[in-house]
Amino acid sequence: MCKQDRISQWVGSNDIRRDQLRWIYDVIKIMYDSPLRGLLINEEENAKLIEEVIPMFLAYQAVKRLMDIDRKKKIDRENKIDKRLRRGLPAEEPEPEPVEEEEIKPTKKGAQASAAKKKVEVVEEIVPRPTDED
């Protein structure tokens, strides 16, 4: 029971893992709602289904999902070009110049930060030159 609890906490630990688990559940639910339900439930006959068919079906659904995303991006790009042409602008936008991000240095915390703040710079006194005398 503890091992199962640990596994469930690991799977649900962040949004990406939860999303992946939800997606796998939805894909397997498609198989469960199909005529394969009898094979999926029967423990004696489901070994081949679990070892071979489910991974191939998950890969197929993943490729199908990627194709849908690519298709939507293409449609959005075409719609954007159409809007620009209707406004009388050039079809393609000029590429924005890459923005260089500044490197953020980690700040010191605790005693090190307070010691750094208290640091006093000592300036040596400048000896007067003979020409500076009155």
C-alpha positions in Angstrom: 0.0 0.0 0.0 2.8 2.4 0.8 4.5 1.7 -2.5 1.3 2.4 -4.4 0.9 5.7 -2.4 4.5 6.7 -3.2 3.9 5.9 -6.9 0.7 7.9 -7.0 2.4 10.9 -5.3 5.2 10.8 -7.9 2.8 10.6 -10.8 0.7 13.5 -9.5 3.6 15.6 -8.4 3.5 18.1 -11.3 1.2 19.3 -14.1 3.1 17.6 -16.9 2.9 14.1 -15.3 -0.8 14.6 -14.5 -1.5 15.7 -18.0 0.3 12.7 -19.5 -1.5 10.3 -17.1 -4.8 11.9 -18.1 -4.0 11.5 -21.8 -3.0 7.8 -21.4 -6.2 7.2 -19.4 -8.2 8.8 -22.2 -6.5 6.7 -24.9 -7.0 3.4 -22.9 -10.6 4.4 -22.3 -11.1 4.5 -26.1 -9.9 0.8 -26.1 -12.1 -0.1 -23.1 -15.2 1.4 -24.8 -14.5 -0.6 -28.0 -15.0 -4.3 -28.6 -11.5 -4.9 -27.1 -13.1 -4.6 -23.6 -13.3 -8.4 -23.2 -9.6 -8.9 -24.0 -8.6 -5.9 -21.9 -10.4 -7.2 -18.8 -9.5 -10.9 -19.1 -6.2 -11.3 -17.3 -5.3 -14.5 -19.2 -5.6 -13.0 -22.7 -4.5 -9.4 -22.1 -0.7 -9.9 -22.0 -0.2 -9.5 -25.7 -2.6 -6.6 -25.7 -0.7 -4.8 -22.9 2.7 -5.5 -24.2 2.2 -4.8 -27.9 -1.1 -3.2 -28.9 -1.4 -0.5 -26.2 2.1 1.0 -26.8 1.5 1.0 -30.6 -1.9 2.6 -30.1 -0.5 5.2 -27.7 2.2 6.1 -30.3 -0.4 6.3 -33.0 -2.6 8.6 -30.9 0.5 10.8 -30.1 1.3 11.2 -33.8 -2.3 11.9 -34.6 -2.3 14.6 -31.8 0.9 16.2 -33.2 -0.6 16.3 -36.7 -3.7 18.1 -35.3 -1.4 20.6 -33.6 0.5 21.2 -36.8 -2.7 21.6 -38.8 -4.0 24.2 -36.3 -0.7 26.1 -36.5 -0.9 26.1 -40.3 -4.5 27.4 -40.2 -3.6 30.1 -37.7 -0.7 31.2 -39.8 -2.9 31.4 -42.9 -5.5 33.3 -41.1 -2.9 35.8 -39.8 -1.6 36.3 -43.4 -5.2 36.9 -44.6 -5.8 39.5 -41.9 -2.6 41.3 -42.7 -3.4 41.3 -46.5 -7.0 42.7 -45.8 -5.4 45.5 -43.8 -3.1 46.3 -46.6 0.1 45.2 -44.8 2.7 42.9 -46.2 1.9 39.2 -45.9 4.9 38.3 -43.8 5.9 40.2 -40.7 9.6 41.1 -40.4 11.4 38.8 -38.1 12.0 40.4 -34.7 15.5 40.9 -33.6 16.6 38.4 -31.0 16.6 39.9 -27.6 19.7 39.2 -25.5 18.8 38.3 -22.0 21.0 39.6 -19.3 22.6 37.1 -17.0 21.0 37.2 -13.5 23.5 36.6 -10.8 22.2 34.9 -7.7 22.0 37.1 -4.7 23.7 36.3 -1.4 21.4 35.5 1.4 21.6 35.6 5.2 24.9 36.5 6.9 26.8 36.8 3.6 24.5 39.4 2.3 24.6 41.5 5.5 28.4 41.2 5.5 28.5 42.4 1.9 26.4 45.4 2.8 28.5 46.3 5.7 31.7 46.2 3.7 33.4 49.6 3.8 35.9 50.7 1.2 39.0 52.3 2.6 40.4 55.2 0.6 44.0 56.2 1.3 44.6 59.8 1.9 46.4 61.5 -1.0 49.7 63.1 0.0 49.8 66.8 -1.1 52.3 67.6 -3.8 54.9 70.3 -3.3 53.1 72.5 -5.9 49.8 72.3 -4.1 51.1 74.1 -1.0 50.1 77.8 -0.5 
